[in-house]
Amino acid sequence: MQHIFAADIGGTNARFARFACKNGRMSLENVKWSATSSLANADDMVETMSTLLGVGPAAGDALAVALAGSVHGLTGHLTNGNLQLDLSDAVEHYGFCRCVLLNDFVAEAYATLSEVGGHARHLYGPKEPGYATAPRAVVGAGTGLGAASLHWSNAPCGGFSGAAGQGNGGWVAVPSEAGHAPFPFDAGEEQEYQQELSRTLNRKCVSVEDVLSGRGLVRLHAFLTGRQEDAATVGQEALGHSTETLQWYARFWGRFCRSWIYTTLCTGGLWIAGGIAARNPLCVTCSEFASELTRDMTLPDLFAHVPIWLSATTESGLWGAAYAVQDNMITYAV
């Protein structure tokens, strides 16, 4: 039996958990949340985790941290925040046997292989991929927006850093910066919204994250209604039933998912994660999303073979991080 401490650090919330792992099967023992703003460095993170979970590092064999930001080996920084992490001496300093630092959506990609990936809500397409090692992809929005993919390699250890599995191959998680790609607006009213965003953000290129993140949802609602409210309020008031905000936001989500399917060829499945969709599932289950997802398809056979799932838990990143640091996993590095 081994015990794994896991952390999933987002722009707003930091989640901490302790897993037990026996014979390759993980079980979640405890999970707690905290505000990311209270964390400045690795010591803060480990101290907060230990306090919230009621056990210190000595009670764990491994530490796995998923960070919503840039990761280089065992160092990284939060994209939408001030947190700087350096876990290069975590094994010696905290007493863990192993330590891994992952981009948060690399962790989300690994989560598709875990228990929570199997329990996700099926939305569209077939319920099973055409073959077990077909590429998988994840997207999700909250404070920011993330996207990654998962590919099988037959090379020993996957042939790439980030491979999960040893011997005759394994899964390779591929991070991306798709959230910073330009968002494709349609003509008409959408062009007016693009121009408004460009003025508000003071830049010509409006990104996918500018449109689909929590901040993007707030801006969209203000553009359509004239009311400036926080993202949680907009979700409660405008994403739970048919409103103009829901129609536009779901259409934008469908468009990005369509693009990400073309990019990743994820016939093994697309998992939609992140707090916004988990708390407001109508934005990816309504007719506007489905219509935009399949609009103007040039490769209908591709979309016919892509299962699409909604991860209804906001704790999937914890599962993915823990999955990646198990005994038979190779630590992820970029």
BALUMPA-446647 format. One record per atom (N, C-alpha, C, O): residue in three letters; x, y, z. Coordinates in steps of 0.2 Angstrom, whole numbers, plus 5000, padded with zeros to 4 digits. Each point is the difference from the previous one (the first is absolute). Example, Ala and Ser with C-alpha at 12.3 -4.5 7.8 and 13.67 -1.06 7.14 Angstrom:
% residues 2
Ala506649725039;Ala499650065000;Ala500450065000;Ala500549995003;Ser499350064993;Ser500450065001;Ser499650055003;Ser500350065001;
END
This chain:
% residues 334
Met500449945000;Met499650065000;Met500450065000;Met500550015004;Gln499450044991;Gln500450065001;Gln499550065000;Gln499449994998;His500850065005;His499650065001;His500250064996;His500650015000;Ile499050024996;Ile500250064996;Ile499650065002;Ile499450005000;Phe501050055001;Phe499850075001;Phe499950034993;Phe500550004996;Ala498950035003;Ala499950044993;Ala499850075001;Ala499650015005;Ala500650034991;Ala499750075000;Ala499950024993;Ala500349994995;Asp499150055004;Asp499850034994;Asp499950075001;Asp499550025003;Ile501050024995;Ile500050075001;Ile499850044994;Ile500350014995;Gly499150025006;Gly499750044995;Gly500150085001;Gly500350025005;Gly499450024991;Gly500150075001;Gly499650035006;Gly500250055003;Thr499349914998;Thr499550025006;Thr500149965006;Thr500050025006;Asn499949914993;Asn500049955005;Asn500649955000;Asn500249984994;Ala500050005012;Ala500549955000;Ala499649945004;Ala499750015005;Arg500449934991;Arg499749945003;Arg500649955002;Arg500550004997;Phe499349975009;Phe500549965003;Phe499749935001;Phe499450005003;Ala501049944996;Ala499749945002;Ala500549955002;Ala500650014998;Arg499249945005;Arg500449945002;Arg499749944997;Arg499449985002;Phe501049984994;Phe499749944997;Phe500449945003;Phe500650005002;Ala499049944998;Ala500449945002;Ala500049964993;Ala499550004996;Cys501049975003;Cys500149964994;Cys500349935001;Cys500549995003;Lys499149964995;Lys500149935001;Lys499949964994;Lys499450004997;Asn501149965001;Asn500049964994;Asn499750044994;Asn499649984996;Gly500750085003;Gly499850054995;Gly499350035000;Gly499850034996;Arg499849965010;Arg499450035000;Arg500050055005;Arg500249995006;Met499650074993;Met500050065004;Met499350015003;Met499549994998;Ser500550035009;Ser499450025003;Ser500250075004;Ser500550015002;Leu499050044997;Leu500050065003;Leu499950005007;Leu499449985002;Glu501050045003;Glu499950005007;Glu499850065003;Glu499650005004;Asn500650064993;Asn499850065003;Asn500250064995;Asn500449994996;Val499150065003;Val500150054996;Val499850075003;Val499550005004;Lys500950054995;Lys499850075003;Lys500250054995;Lys500449994996;Trp499350075005;Trp500150054995;Trp500350065004;Trp499950015006;Ser500450044991;Ser500350065003;Ser500050054994;Ser499949994994;Ala500250085008;Ala500150054995;Ala500750004998;Ala500550005004;Thr499650004989;Thr500750004998;Thr500350075002;Thr500750005000;Ser499050055001;Ser500350065001;Ser500450005007;Ser500450045001;Ser499549915003;Ser500350005006;Ser500749965000;Ser500449995005;Leu499849994989;Leu500649964998;Leu500550044997;Leu499850034995;Ala500849975007;Ala500550044996;Ala500649964998;Ala500350014995;Asn499849935008;Asn500549954998;Asn499949935002;Asn499549995003;Ala501049974996;Ala499949935002;Ala499949985007;Ala499649965002;Asp500750085002;Asp499949995008;Asp499350025002;Asp499749965004;Asp500150094993;Asp499350025001;Asp499549944998;Asp499549995004;Met500649994990;Met499649954998;Met500049935004;Met499549985002;Val501150005000;Val500049945004;Val499850015007;Val499649965002;Glu500550105001;Glu499750015006;Glu499350005000;Glu499649985005;Thr500150064990;Thr499250005000;Thr499749934999;Thr499549995003;Met500849974992;Met499849944999;Met500049955006;Met499549975001;Ser501150045003;Ser500049965006;Ser499550025005;Ser499749955003;Thr500250114998;Thr499550035005;Thr499349984998;Thr499649975004;Leu500250034990;Leu499349994997;Leu499949925001;Leu499449985002;Leu501149984996;Leu499949934999;Leu500149975007;Leu499849945001;Gly500550095004;Gly500149985006;Gly500649955001;Gly500149975005;Val500350024990;Val500649965000;Val500650034996;Val499950044995;Gly500749955008;Gly500650034997;Gly500349964994;Gly499849944999;Pro500750094998;Pro500349964994;Pro500349935002;Pro500049964996;Ala500150035011;Ala500349945002;Ala499549944999;Ala500149945000;Ala499250084999;Ala499549954999;Ala499949984993;Ala499549974998;Gly500950064997;Gly499949994993;Gly500749974997;Gly500550025002;Asp499449944993;Asp500649984996;Asp500150044994;Asp500650004998;Ala499050044999;Ala500150044994;Ala499650065001;Ala499450005003;Leu500850054993;Leu499750064999;Leu499950024993;Leu500450004996;Ala499050015002;Ala499850024993;Ala499650075000;Ala499550005003;Val500850054993;Val499750065000;Val499850024993;Val500450004995;Ala499050025004;Ala499750024993;Ala500050085001;Ala499750025005;Leu500650024991;Leu500050075000;Leu499850034994;Leu500149984994;Ala499450075007;Ala499750034994;Ala500550064997;Ala499950065001;Gly500649914996;Gly500550054998;Gly500649964996;Gly500049944999;Ser500550105000;Ser500649974997;Ser500449965004;Ser500250025006;Val500049924992;Val500449955004;Val500649984996;Val500049994994;His500650015010;His500649984997;His500449965005;His500250025005;Gly499749914994;Gly500349965005;Gly499650005007;Gly499449995000;Leu500950035005;Leu499750005006;Leu499950085003;Leu500050015006;Thr500050034989;Thr499950075001;Thr499550034996;Thr499949974994;Gly499750085008;Gly499450024996;Gly499750065003;Gly500250025006;His499450024991;His499750065002;His499350004998;His499849984994;Leu499850055010;Leu499250004998;Leu499950064995;Leu500350055001;Thr499349934994;Thr499950054995;Thr499650065002;Thr500250064999;Asn499349925005;Asn499550065002;Asn500150005008;Asn499549995004;Gly501150034998;Gly500150015007;Gly500850015001;Gly500450004996;Asn499750005011;Asn500750025001;Asn500449945003;Asn500650005001;Leu499149944999;Leu500349945003;Leu500649984996;Leu500049994994;Gln500650005009;Gln500649974997;Gln500249945004;Gln500050005006;Leu500049944990;Leu500249945004;Leu500749974997;Leu500150004995;Asp500249985010;Asp500749974999;Asp500049935004;Asp500150015006;Leu499849944991;Leu500049935004;Leu500649964999;Leu500049945001;Ser500550094996;Ser500649974999;Ser500349965005;Ser500449955000;Asp499550085007;Asp500349965005;Asp499549975005;Asp500149995006;Ala499350004991;Ala499449975004;Ala500149935003;Ala499849995005;Val500649974991;Val500149935003;Val500550015006;Val499849975005;Glu500750074995;Glu500450015005;Glu499750045006;Glu500149985006;His499650074992;His499750055005;His499449985004;His500050015006;Tyr499649964990;Tyr499349985003;Tyr500049925002;Tyr499549985003;Gly500949984994;Gly500149935001;Gly499649964996;Gly499949945001;Phe499850084993;Phe499749964995;Phe500549964997;Phe500550024999;Cys499249924999;Cys500449954996;Cys500150034992;Cys500549994997;Arg498950045001;Arg500050024993;Arg499650065000;Arg499550025004;Cys500650024991;Cys499650074999;Cys500050014993;Cys500449994996;Val499050045002;Val499950024993;Val499650065000;Val499550015004;Leu500650044991;Leu499750064999;Leu499750004993;Leu500449994995;Leu499050025004;Leu499749994993;Leu499650074999;Leu499750035004;Asn500249984990;Asn499550054997;Asn499449985002;Asn499849935000;Asp499750115002;Asp499349975003;Asp499749964994;Asp499649965002;Phe500450064992;Phe499749964995;Phe500349944997;Phe499749964997;Val501050045005;Val500349934999;Val499749955005;Val499949954999;Ala500050085007;Ala499749965005;Ala499349984998;Ala499749945001;Glu499950114996;Glu499349984998;Glu500049954995;Glu499649964999;Ala500950044996;Ala500149954995;Ala500149935004;Ala499749954998;Tyr500750045006;Tyr500149945004;Tyr499449985004;Tyr499949945001;Ala499750115001;Ala499449985004;Ala499549964995;Ala499649975003;Thr500450044991;Thr499649964995;Thr500149935001;Thr499649964998;Leu501050025004;Leu500249935001;Leu499849975007;Leu500049945001;Ser499850115003;Ser499949985007;Ser499249985001;Ser499650014996;Glu500249985011;Glu499349995001;Glu499650054998;Glu499449994998;Val500850085003;Val499550054999;Val499950014992;Val499550024998;Gly501049964998;Gly499950004993;Gly499549954998;Gly499650024995;Gly500449925008;Gly499549954998;Gly499350025003;Gly499549974997;His500550075008;His499350025002;His499750074998;His499550025002;Ala500950014993;Ala499750064997;Ala499449994996;Ala499849944998;Arg499850115001;Arg499350004997;Arg500150004993;Arg500350054997;His499449904999;His500050004993;His499650054997;His499450005002;Leu500850044993;Leu499650054997;Leu499849984993;Leu499450014998;Tyr501149984998;Tyr499949994993;Tyr500549954997;Tyr500549985003;Gly499349994991;Gly500449954997;Gly499949935003;Gly499649995004;Pro500949974993;Pro500049935003;Pro500250005007;Pro500350045002;Lys499549905002;Lys500250005007;Lys500649975001;Lys500350005005;Glu500049974990;Glu500749975000;Glu500450024994;Glu499750004994;Pro500950015007;Pro500550014994;Pro500049944996;Pro499949955002;Gly500350074991;Gly500149944996;Gly500649955002;Gly499949944998;Tyr500650095005;Tyr500549955003;Tyr500350035006;Tyr500050065001;Ala500349905003;Ala500150025007;Ala500650055001;Ala500050045005;Thr500449974990;Thr500650045000;Thr499950064996;Thr500450044998;Ala498949985000;Ala499950064996;Ala500250065003;Ala499950005007;Pro500350054990;Pro500150075004;Pro499550025003;Pro499450004998;Arg500750035008;Arg499550045004;Arg500250075001;Arg500650024999;Ala498950025003;Ala500150075001;Ala499650035005;Ala499549975002;Val500750085001;Val499650045006;Val500050074999;Val500550034997;Val499050015004;Val500050075000;Val499650025007;Val499649965002;Gly500550105000;Gly499650025006;Gly500150075001;Gly500650034999;Ala498950015004;Ala500150075002;Ala499850015007;Ala499549975003;Gly500850085000;Gly499950025007;Gly500250075000;Gly499850054996;Thr500749965009;Thr500450075000;Thr500350014993;Thr500050064998;Gly500349894999;Gly500350004994;Gly499749954995;Gly499549975001;Leu500950014994;Leu499849944996;Leu500649964998;Leu500550024998;Gly499449915003;Gly500549954998;Gly499849954995;Gly499449994999;Ala501149984998;Ala499849954995;Ala500749965000;Ala500550025000;Ala499449914999;Ala500549954999;Ala499849944996;Ala499449994999;Ser501049974999;Ser499849944997;Ser500549945003;Ser500550015003;Leu499249934995;Leu500449945003;Leu500049954994;Leu499549984997;His501250005002;His500149964994;His500449935002;His500450015005;Trp499449944992;Trp500449945002;Trp500649994995;Trp500050014994;Ser500649975009;Ser500649994996;Ser500249935002;Ser500049985006;Asn500249984989;Asn500249935000;Asn500850005002;Asn500249955002;Ala500150114998;Ala500750005002;Ala500149995007;Ala499550015004;Pro501049954998;Pro500150005008;Pro500050065003;Pro500350054998;Cys499449955008;Cys499950075004;Cys499650054996;Cys500150065002;Gly499649924992;Gly499750054996;Gly500450044996;Gly499850034995;Gly500949985006;Gly500450034996;Gly500050085001;Gly500450034997;Phe499249995008;Phe499950075001;Phe500050015008;Phe499749965003;Ser500550104999;Ser499950025007;Ser499250005001;Ser499750034996;Gly500149955010;Gly499350005001;Gly499649944998;Gly499449995001;Ala501049964997;Ala499749934999;Ala499849975006;Ala500450005005;Ala499049974995;Ala499749965006;Ala500049934998;Ala499749984995;Gly500749985008;Gly500149934999;Gly500749984997;Gly500350044998;Gln499949905003;Gln500749984999;Gln499949944995;Gln499549974998;Gly501150015000;Gly500149934996;Gly499850024993;Gly500450034997;Asn499149945001;Asn499850004993;Asn499650064998;Asn499649994995;Gly500550065008;Gly499650064998;Gly499650035006;Gly500049975005;Gly499650084993;Gly499650035005;Gly499750074998;Gly500150024994;Trp499550015010;Trp499750064998;Trp500450065001;Trp500450015005;Val499650034990;Val500450075000;Val499550065000;Val499650014996;Ala500450025010;Ala499650065001;Ala500450064996;Ala500650025001;Val499050024995;Val500350054996;Val499650075002;Val499450014999;Pro501050035004;Pro499750075002;Pro499950044994;Pro500349994995;Ser499450075007;Ser499950044994;Ser499950075003;Ser499850015006;Glu500250044990;Glu499850075002;Glu499450024995;Glu500050064998;Ala499549905001;Ala499550014996;Ala499550065002;Ala499750034996;Gly500449985011;Gly499650055003;Gly500250074997;Gly499650055001;His501049964997;His500350064998;His499950014992;His500350054997;Ala499449905000;Ala499950014992;Ala499550054999;Ala499550005004;Pro500550034990;Pro499450054999;Pro499449964999;Pro499949954998;Phe499650085005;Phe499349974999;Phe499750024994;Phe500050064998;Pro499749894998;Pro499650024994;Pro499350025000;Pro499649975002;Phe500350104997;Phe499450035001;Phe499649994993;Phe500450014995;Asp499049995005;Asp499650004994;Asp499850074998;Asp500250055004;Ala499549964991;Ala499850074997;Ala499450035005;Ala499849965004;Gly500050104994;Gly499450035003;Gly500250025007;Gly500550035002;Glu499049955003;Glu500050025007;Glu500749985003;Glu500250035005;Glu500049914993;Glu500649975003;Glu500650054999;Glu500550015004;Gln499550024990;Gln500650054999;Gln499950065004;Gln500550035002;Glu498949995000;Glu499950065004;Glu500349985007;Glu500350045003;Tyr499649904999;Tyr500249975007;Tyr500850005000;Tyr500350025004;Gln500049964990;Gln500749995000;Gln500350075000;Gln500550015004;Gln499250044993;Gln500350075000;Gln499950035007;Gln500550035002;Glu499049955002;Glu499950025007;Glu500549975004;Glu500350035004;Leu499849914995;Leu500649965004;Leu500650034999;Leu500450015004;Ser499850014989;Ser500650024998;Ser500150075004;Ser500650025002;Arg498950024998;Arg500150075004;Arg500149995007;Arg500450035003;Thr499249925000;Thr500049995007;Thr500749975002;Thr500350025005;Leu500049944991;Leu500649965002;Leu500650044997;Leu500649995002;Asn499350064994;Asn500550044997;Asn500549964996;Asn500650015000;Arg499149944996;Arg500449974995;Arg499649974995;Arg499449995000;Lys500950004994;Lys499749984994;Lys499849935000;Lys499449994997;Cys501049975006;Cys499849934999;Cys499749975007;Cys500250015005;Val499249974994;Val499649975006;Val500149935000;Val499949974995;Ser500350005011;Ser500149935000;Ser499449965002;Ser499550035002;Val500649904997;Val499549965003;Val499950015007;Val499450005002;Glu501150015002;Glu499950015007;Glu499650065002;Glu499650005004;Asp500550054992;Asp499750065001;Asp499249994999;Asp499650045003;Val500249924993;Val499349984998;Val499749955005;Val499450015002;Leu500949945000;Leu499749945003;Leu500250005008;Leu499649965003;Ser500950084999;Ser500149995007;Ser499550045004;Ser499550034997;Gly500549975010;Gly499550035004;Gly500050084999;Gly499550024999;Arg501150014999;Arg500050074999;Arg499650014993;Arg499750054999;Gly500449904996;Gly499750014994;Gly499349995000;Gly499650044997;Leu500149925008;Leu499349995001;Leu499750075003;Leu499550024998;Val500950015006;Val499850065003;Val499950054995;Val499550045000;Arg501049974996;Arg500050054994;Arg499449994995;Arg499750044998;Leu500249895001;Leu499549994995;Leu499350025003;Leu499650034996;His500349955010;His499450025003;His499950075001;His499450034998;Ala501150015003;Ala499950075000;Ala499950034993;Ala499650055000;Phe500749924995;Phe499950034993;Phe499249994998;Phe499750044997;Leu500149905005;Leu499349984998;Leu499450035004;Leu499550024998;Thr500749995009;Thr499550035004;Thr500150075003;Thr499550035003;Gly501149994997;Gly500250065003;Gly500150005007;Gly500150055004;Arg499949894999;Arg500149995007;Arg500749975002;Arg500249954997;Gln500150085007;Gln500749985002;Gln499949965007;Gln499950025005;Glu500249914994;Glu499949955006;Glu500649965000;Glu500449994995;Asp499849975011;Asp500549965000;Asp499849934997;Asp499449994998;Ala501149975000;Ala499949944996;Ala499549955004;Ala499649974997;Ala500550025009;Ala499549965004;Ala499350024999;Ala499549964999;Thr500450115002;Thr499350024999;Thr499749994993;Thr499549994999;Val501050034996;Val499849994993;Val499849924999;Val499549994997;Gly500949975006;Gly499849934999;Gly499349985003;Gly499749964997;Gln500250065009;Gln499449995003;Gln499450034996;Gln499449975000;Glu500750094998;Glu499450044997;Glu499949984992;Glu499450014998;Ala501249984999;Ala499950004993;Ala500249934996;Ala499949994994;Leu500449965010;Leu500249944997;Leu499649945002;Leu500149944998;Gly499450075006;Gly499549955002;Gly499449994996;Gly499649955001;His500350104995;His499449994995;His500150044994;His500550034999;Ser499049974996;Ser500250034994;Ser500050085000;Ser499550035001;Thr501149994999;Thr500150085000;Thr500450014994;Thr500349964997;Glu499850115001;Glu500450014994;Glu500749995002;Glu500449984996;Thr499850035011;Thr500749995002;Thr500149934999;Thr500649984997;Leu499049975005;Leu500149934999;Leu500149984993;Leu500449964998;Gln499250074997;Gln500049984993;Gln500750024997;Gln500349964997;Trp499950105005;Trp500650024997;Trp500649965003;Trp500549984996;Tyr499550015011;Tyr500649975003;Tyr500049934998;Tyr500549974998;Ala498949995001;Ala500049934998;Ala500350004993;Ala500349954998;Arg499550104998;Arg500250004993;Arg500850004999;Arg500349974996;Phe499950085008;Phe500850015000;Phe500349935003;Phe500549994997;Trp499249985008;Trp500349945002;Trp500049944995;Trp500549974999;Gly498950034997;Gly500049954995;Gly500550014995;Gly500349954997;Arg499850115001;Arg500550024995;Arg500749985002;Arg500449984996;Phe499850045010;Phe500749985002;Phe500149925001;Phe500549984998;Cys499049995004;Cys500049925000;Cys500149974993;Cys500449964999;Arg499250074997;Arg500149984993;Arg500750014997;Arg500349954997;Ser500050115005;Ser500750014998;Ser500549955003;Ser500449984997;Trp499550015010;Trp500449965003;Trp500049924998;Trp500549975000;Ile498950014998;Ile499949934997;Ile500450004994;Ile500449954998;Tyr499650104997;Tyr500350004994;Tyr500850005002;Tyr500449964996;Thr499850075009;Thr500750015001;Thr500349945003;Thr500649984998;Thr499049985006;Thr500349945004;Thr499849944997;Thr500349955002;Leu499250054994;Leu499749934997;Leu499949955006;Leu500149944999;Cys499550095006;Cys499949965006;Cys499449954999;Cys499550015003;Thr500649944993;Thr499549954999;Thr499949965007;Thr499549965000;Gly501050045004;Gly499949975007;Gly499650045005;Gly499849975005;Gly500050094993;Gly499550045004;Gly500350075001;Gly500650015001;Leu498950035000;Leu500150075002;Leu499750015007;Leu499449995001;Trp501050025004;Trp499750025007;Trp500050075001;Trp500550044999;Ile498949995003;Ile499950075002;Ile500050005007;Ile499649985004;Ala500950064999;Ala500150015007;Ala500050075002;Ala499750044996;Gly500549985010;Gly500050065002;Gly499450025004;Gly499449974999;Gly500650085005;Gly499550025005;Gly499450034997;Gly499449985002;Ile500650054992;Ile499550044997;Ile499549944997;Ile499450005002;Ala500849964994;Ala499649944997;Ala499749965006;Ala499549974999;Ala501050015006;Ala499749955005;Ala499550035004;Ala499549975002;Arg500550104999;Arg499450035004;Arg499450024996;Arg499550015002;Asn500750004991;Asn499450024996;Asn500049964994;Asn500250024994;Pro499649925006;Pro500149954995;Pro499650024993;Pro500149984995;Leu499450065006;Leu499650024995;Leu500450044994;Leu499849994994;Cys500750045008;Cys500450034995;Cys500449954995;Cys500250024995;Val499849925007;Val500349954995;Val499549944998;Val500149964997;Thr499250055006;Thr499549954998;Thr499550034996;Thr499549964997;Cys500450115002;Cys499550034997;Cys500049994992;Cys500649984998;Ser498950044999;Ser500049994992;Ser500550054997;Ser500349984995;Glu499950085008;Glu500450044997;Glu500749975000;Glu500450014995;Phe499849965010;Phe500749965000;Phe500049954995;Phe500550004996;Ala499049965004;Ala500049944995;Ala500050024993;Ala500349984995;Ser499350085003;Ser500050024994;Ser500650034997;Ser500249994995;Glu500250055010;Glu500650034998;Glu500649944999;Glu500450014996;Leu499549945008;Leu500549955000;Leu500149974994;Leu500549984997;Thr498950014999;Thr500049964994;Thr499850054994;Thr499949974994;Arg500250095007;Arg499950054994;Arg500550004995;Arg500649995002;Asp499250014992;Asp500550004994;Asp500549955000;Asp500650014999;Met499349935003;Met500549955001;Met500349984993;Met499649984996;Thr501050015004;Thr500349984994;Thr500349935001;Thr500149964995;Leu499950015011;Leu500149935001;Leu499549975005;Leu500149985006;Pro499350014991;Pro499549975004;Pro500149935003;Pro499849995006;Asp500649974991;Asp500249945002;Asp500450005007;Asp500049965004;Leu500450094996;Leu500450015006;Leu499650025006;Leu500149965005;Phe499450084994;Phe499650025006;Phe499549945002;Phe499850005006;Ala500149964989;Ala499549945002;Ala500449955004;Ala499649965003;His501050054998;His500449955004;His500350035006;His500449975004;Val499450094998;Val500350035006;Val499550005006;Val499550044999;Pro500649925006;Pro499650015006;Pro500150065004;Pro500650025000;Ile498950025002;Ile500150065004;Ile499749995007;Ile499449985000;Trp501050045005;Trp499849995007;Trp500150065003;Trp500450044999;Leu499249975007;Leu500050055004;Leu500249985007;Leu499749955003;Ser500950074999;Ser500249985007;Ser499750055005;Ser500150065001;Ala499449905003;Ala499650045004;Ala500350015007;Ala499750045004;Thr500949944997;Thr500450025006;Thr500550054999;Thr500350004995;Thr499850045010;Thr500550054999;Thr500749985004;Thr500450035001;Glu499649905000;Glu500649975003;Glu500349954996;Glu500549975002;Ser499450044991;Ser500349954996;Ser500750014999;Ser500449964999;Gly499950115002;Gly500750015000;Gly500449975005;Gly500549984999;Leu499250015007;Leu500349965005;Leu500149934998;Leu500549975002;Trp499050004996;Trp500049934997;Trp500649994995;Trp500449955000;Gly499650104995;Gly500549994995;Gly500750015003;Gly500449964997;Ala499750095007;Ala500750015003;Ala500249935004;Ala500549984999;Ala499050005005;Ala500249945004;Ala500149944995;Ala500549965001;Tyr499150034994;Tyr500149954995;Tyr500750004997;Tyr500449954999;Ala499950115000;Ala500650014996;Ala500649985005;Ala500649994997;Val499350015009;Val500649995005;Val500049935003;Val500449995004;Gln499249974994;Gln500049935002;Gln500649974999;Gln500450024995;Asp499749925008;Asp500749974999;Asp500249984993;Asp500550004998;Asn498949994998;Asn500249984993;Asn499950054995;Asn500049994994;Met500150085009;Met499950054995;Met500750045000;Met500449995005;Ile499750044989;Ile500650045000;Ile499950075001;Ile499550034998;Thr500950015006;Thr499850075002;Thr500050044994;Thr500449994995;Tyr499250065005;Tyr499950044994;Tyr500550065000;Tyr500050035006;Ala500349994989;Ala500450065000;Ala499950034993;Ala499949964995;Val500250105004;Val500050044993;Val500750024999;Val500250034995;
END
